[in-house]
């Protein structure tokens, strides 16, 4: 899954985002492109879904842009 996080172009929000994602069950890997805030997430579909991932990111004050 690929999403764009507006704040993921600065070091602190990227660290926060990575911490959020690695703590979630089912997330296997997350790669952040600091140029444009693109986040590529590899996850186990039997453990978690895209909506839960997006909701969790938004709960931490980060904003998604489609």
C-alpha positions as CSV (number, residue, x, y, z in Angstrom):
1,X,0.0,0.0,0.0
2,X,1.2,3.5,-0.8
3,X,0.1,6.6,1.1
4,X,1.3,10.2,1.3
5,X,1.8,11.8,4.7
6,X,2.1,15.6,4.5
7,X,4.4,15.8,7.5
8,X,6.7,12.9,6.3
9,X,9.2,15.3,4.8
10,X,10.9,16.2,8.1
11,X,12.9,14.0,10.4
12,X,10.8,14.2,13.6
13,X,7.5,13.3,12.0
14,X,9.1,10.5,10.0
15,X,10.5,9.0,13.2
16,X,7.1,9.3,14.8
17,X,5.5,7.6,11.8
18,X,8.0,4.8,11.8
19,X,7.5,4.2,15.5
20,X,3.7,4.1,15.1
21,X,3.9,1.6,12.2
22,X,6.5,-0.8,13.7
23,X,4.4,-1.1,16.9
24,X,1.3,-2.3,14.9
25,X,0.8,-6.0,14.5
26,X,0.9,-7.0,10.9
27,X,3.1,-4.3,9.6
28,X,6.1,-5.9,8.0
29,X,7.9,-2.9,6.5
30,X,7.5,0.9,5.9
31,X,9.7,2.9,3.6
32,X,9.4,6.7,3.6
33,X,10.5,8.9,0.7
34,X,11.4,12.3,2.3
35,X,11.2,14.1,-1.0
36,X,7.4,13.9,-1.3
37,X,6.1,12.2,1.9
38,X,5.4,9.0,0.1
39,X,5.1,6.0,2.5
40,X,5.2,2.4,1.1
41,X,3.9,0.0,3.7
42,X,4.1,-3.8,3.4
43,X,1.7,-5.5,5.8
44,X,0.0,-8.9,6.4
45,X,-3.7,-8.6,5.3
46,X,-4.8,-11.3,7.7
47,X,-3.7,-9.2,10.6
48,X,-4.5,-5.6,9.7
49,X,-6.2,-3.6,6.9
50,X,-5.5,-0.2,5.2
51,X,-8.3,1.6,7.1
52,X,-6.8,0.6,10.5
53,X,-3.3,1.8,9.4
54,X,-4.6,5.1,8.1
55,X,-6.7,5.7,11.2
56,X,-3.8,5.0,13.5
57,X,-1.6,7.5,11.6
58,X,-4.3,10.1,11.8
59,X,-4.8,9.5,15.6
60,X,-1.2,10.7,16.0
61,X,-1.9,14.0,14.4
62,X,-0.4,13.2,11.0
63,X,-2.3,14.1,7.8
64,X,-2.8,11.9,4.8
65,X,-3.0,13.3,1.3
66,X,-4.3,11.2,-1.5
